[in-house]
């Protein structure tokens, strides 16, 4: 079924971007001050062409395509978002992935002057995320630079962010400044903070609950006061395309 | 201070209805933002905690400030229980869409929901035994023993609030600190120590 995307208004006023505060409206209120131009993404580690890349280098305007994806937050709400972006695979191929690389580590900008929550020691900044190389190379995985045909709003992770639609939203790291190819599973922010609650894989999975709340159902933002809940789909409904990545794995253990 | 004491308890009820009126107004005016369900649910829950806290202030104010506001304690407690009830209804109807199997499973399995339900059951029990008739029927000693459960309900309510987050947010942590202070003021040595000081002051003043 084709699902109707959430409105631009909803997508840009209901965000988890803890660098700007913990409430859903803090990012929209506080992210305006973020400088996103100039911007550089440092690609390094096990690559043939390490270096500093501009957003235009990674996602040239003529390569950007629209991808309408469901987004399922680990907090059991969801949205549908029309992203603009490029497959991460192409970006990594441009940098030249070396044979020894097995994982990709990502880092968000650390700039306390513009990111108020970084001035407190509420979390171990900068925010870090990671993917297995085959997950990163999967055609569904994109680096997004916009939504609704517009440049990425700051509160949604401007100027360039990851989108991995079959994983909980926190994996889709925002405002990326560093991409490192490595042979070891990188440490990610939430996993380091609460290893029992947030795993490295964080695949959307209605059968594996968060220890403090159920993941069986979700509430679609914008469904209205009496919209109720809908069932959460395995791999957020992208199982046909991604289930084979996890063949033979125990997803209750590797959550 | 005497003027406050002479106000009818209806004033507390009228003030107590304000947060609900504001919430209804904000809902109808579409001022609740992108996710009204969450806002309604959370605002009702927070309001319940605030009234619970207000009801816990009455005794310290009497002991330390020597201002008797005891007659306002019952409406404050009943307001806390009412907002907790509305919060529970918002969760069941708006948030969970009355998905009974998941609701019951979650209450049994999820600590923050188990705790929240426990708080609600305590508040319901206290509300049900709040009338003059109930006090007479139970006798003052038994009544007081039952109503001491509020000392458990208050911190648990804030704990329930904290457990719903992924991080440790400032506001509920501050409220938890406030609850701790309000409960500590009831510990015998703090309470009696203060009274001793007060007596000396009165003596030297006289």
Boltz contact constraints between the chains, C-beta under 6 A:
constraints:
  - contact:
      token1: [A, 10]
      token2: [B, 34]
      max_distance: 6.0
  - contact:
      token1: [A, 13]
      token2: [B, 34]
      max_distance: 6.0
  - contact:
      token1: [A, 14]
      token2: [B, 34]
      max_distance: 6.0
  - contact:
      token1: [A, 14]
      token2: [B, 35]
      max_distance: 6.0
  - contact:
      token1: [A, 22]
      token2: [B, 167]
      max_distance: 6.0
  - contact:
      token1: [A, 22]
      token2: [B, 169]
      max_distance: 6.0
  - contact:
      token1: [A, 212]
      token2: [B, 110]
      max_distance: 6.0
  - contact:
      token1: [A, 212]
      token2: [B, 112]
      max_distance: 6.0
  - contact:
      token1: [A, 213]
      token2: [B, 110]
      max_distance: 6.0
  - contact:
      token1: [A, 214]
      token2: [B, 106]
      max_distance: 6.0
  - contact:
      token1: [A, 221]
      token2: [B, 35]
      max_distance: 6.0
  - contact:
      token1: [A, 225]
      token2: [B, 94]
      max_distance: 6.0
  - contact:
      token1: [A, 228]
      token2: [B, 97]
      max_distance: 6.0
  - contact:
      token1: [A, 229]
      token2: [B, 97]
      max_distance: 6.0
